[in-house]
């Protein structure tokens, strides 16, 4: 028979049952808090990935419209200027959303290095690269 906690077992056996119950409750509370924090981090990361994907698609659409505007020269400069402003706004929002990754979300992503996303895998990969680049600095 192998015992996992040979050195701890005698100490635990000497403790009063009420103290063991209190320790169990404390450990349960810690487990629940960790579970909730992890679930919230996963949901937050998913929301960020969703928005990053939407922004990337919008940027792509605007780039196409700008190229068409330039190629056709059919619409006014005001329309082109408006598209360029929207493009800059989206790029800024993209940077802002990428920086929303706090300690818990980074910890979540680092704890799951092989994680994949069926809907947002490109955004997830880019986010992991950005986090790793920041780690190296």
N, C-alpha and C positions, 0 to 999 in steps of 0.2 A: 504493500500500500504506500502510495506517495501522497504526502501532504503538502499542499501549496503554501500554507502559511505556518510553518512549524514554529517560527519564532514568535509569532503573534498569538497563536492559539492559547498558550498558558495565561496570557494577559487578559484575553477576552473571556476565558472561562472563570476568571476571578471577579469579573465585573458583575454588579447587581443587574438583575433583569430589567429594572426601570431605566437604568443608564443605557443598556443595550437598546431598549425601545426608543429612547430619546435620540440616540445616535442613528438608529434606523430611519426615524422621521426626518432628521437633518439631512441624511444622505438622499432620502426620497425627494425632499424639497430641492436639493441641489440638482438632482437628476431632472426634475420637472422644469426647473429654471433653464437648465442647459438645453433641454428638448425644445422649449418654447423659443429660446434665443436662436437655435439652429433652424427651426421651422421659419421664423421671421426672416432670418438671413437668406434662406433659400427663396422665399417669396419675393423679398426685395431684389435679389439678384435676378430672378426671373423677370420682374417688372422693368428693371434697368435694361436687361437684354432685349426685351420687347421694344422698348423705346429706342434703343440704339439701332435696332433693325429697321424700325419705322423711319428714323432719321436718315439712315443710309439709303433707303429706297427713295425717300423724298429728294435727297441730294442728287441721286442718279437721275430722277425724273427732271429736276430743274436743270441739270447739266445738259440733258438732251434738248430741253426747250431753249436754252441759251444758244446751243450750237445751231438749232433750227433758225432762231432769230438772226444770228450772224450770217448764216448761209443764205437765207431768203431775203434778208434785209427788208422784210415785208411790214414789220410793225415798228412802232415808234421807239425812240431811245428811252422813253419813260418806262415802257414795258421791259426792256432789257435791263435798265437800272433797277427796277422793282425785283426782277428775277435774281439779279446779283445780290441785292440786299437780303432777300429771303435765303439765298444760298449761304451767305455769311452768318446769318442768324442761326441757321441749322447747324453749321459747323461749330459755332459757339456753344449751342445747346448740346451737341455731341461731346464736346470737351467737358462741359459741366456734368453731364450724366456719367461720363467715364470716371470723373473724380468723386462721384458719390459712393465709391467703394470704401467704407470705413473698416476699422479693425475686425469687426465680427464677420463682415462679408469677405474680406481678404482671407481671414482665418478659415471660413467655410470653403472658399475656393481652393486654398492651399491644402486643406484636409482631404479634398476630393480632386486630386490632380488629373485623374482619368475620366472625369465627368464629361458627359456629352449632353447636348440638347437637341431634341428632334426638330424643334421650330427655329431655334436661335443659335445653332452651332457655330456659325461664322462669327457672330457677335461675341459668343463665349470665348472662342479661340483668340480673338483680338484683345479681349479684356484680360485674359490670362497673360498674353504677351506684354501688355502694358504694365500689369502688376509685377511681372518678373523683371522688366526693365527698371522699374522704380526700386525694386529690391537690390539690384546691382549698383545703384547710385549711392 
